[in-house]
Amino acid sequence: MTIKQAYAVIISVIFVYIALPYFAKVDLFKLEKGYSATWIIFLYVIGAALKKIKIEKLIRNKYWYLVLYVLTAVMAWGGKFISEYHTKLNGGFKNDEVFLQYNSIFILLSGMFLVLFFANLNINNDKFKKVIRFLAPAAFGVYIIHVNPLMFQLPFWGKLMQLSQKPLYLMVLGVLLNSLIVFVLCLAADLVRIQLFRLLHINKFLDLISDWLSKYMNLFCEKVKKCSDGNSVNNKKLSQGKLKDR
């Protein structure tokens, strides 16, 4: 993929999968507010395109990414409050949550800027690096575990909702403390899973399947390319023959 194509991929995903559903007011591609596996795939594609562009090198001062992260997060909340206020005054369709759902343009951009900030962060402490390398592989598992539909059936979430009835300082403290508990428990669960995968050599088995699929996919692509090139040559000869006949 060229750099131009990488830019085209990012713009296409934003236009087709964010802008169109927003204006249509319909979940055209069943993204389920960003909770679907489809949206995770799109995020992976966007991340790969950003890596190709090397966008983290466009702005040398990493703190600008932090500023942009805060700005887009404020815009997301600002859009929600303005939408709520407009609905209260004029009635009509309530659509304020669109600003805060995972596939919102503001949430996507804020996530991108936060990733770019950390991509430019230099950590020199070797012990801290070891801790990060140990915990980082399980961070994605935290997301996968805690958004599983079965998790939402636990009574814990009902008690968490009760925090909204508490005074502001208790609500904020309770949300932060419970978020930390969820993060630590899910992190521990996925670290256990990682160790089990290593002991059972599951990763090696998956790598073998991946290599096998890649090999045959490459062979298939090469055959398709040869057929395509052959058809192009035949069409060119055919058109040249027609011109000679004329």
C-alpha positions, 0 to 999 in steps of 0.5 A: 500500500502506498502512502496515498492509498493509506490516506484514502483508507482512513478517509474512506472508513471515516466517510462510509462507516461514520458519516453515512450512518450519522446522516442516515440515522440508521446503523447501516453496517451493524456497528452497534455503536462500536461494540461489534467485531466489525468496528474493531477490524476497522480500527485495526485497518486505520492503525495499520494505515497510520503506521504506514503514513508514520503520522507520529512524525508529522508533529514532533512535539508529542504534547500537541497530540495530548492537547488534540486528545483533550480538545476532541474529548471536550468536543464530544461531551460538548456535542452531547450537552448541546444536543441535549439542550436543543432537544429539551428546547425544541423536542424532536429526535434525541440523538445526543449519545452519537457523540460519545459512542465508540464509532463517533468521529470525536471518540475515534480521533481522541483515541488516535491522538492518545495512541500517537502521544504514547507512540512518541513517549520515550521511557528510559527506565528499564524496570518500567519498560519490563513492567509495560512489556509484561502487562501490555499484551493483556490490556486488550483482553481487559476490553474483550472481557469486560464488554462481554454480554455475560459480564453485564449480567453480574449484580456488580454493574447494577450497584455501579449504576447506583453511584449516580444517586450519590453526591458528585465527589462520591460518584467520581471516586466510586467510578474511578475506584470500581474502574480500577478494580475491573481493570486489575481483575480483567488484566489478571484473568488475561495474564493467566490466559496468556500463560496457559496459551504458552504452556499449551503451545497454542500460539505456535499452533496458531502461527502455523495456521497463519503461515499456512493460510498466508502461503496459500493466499499469496499463491492465490493472489499471484494466480489472480494477478497473472490471469489479470495481466494475461487478460490485459495483454489479450485485450490489448492484442485484440484491440490492436488487431481490430485497429489493423482490420479497420 
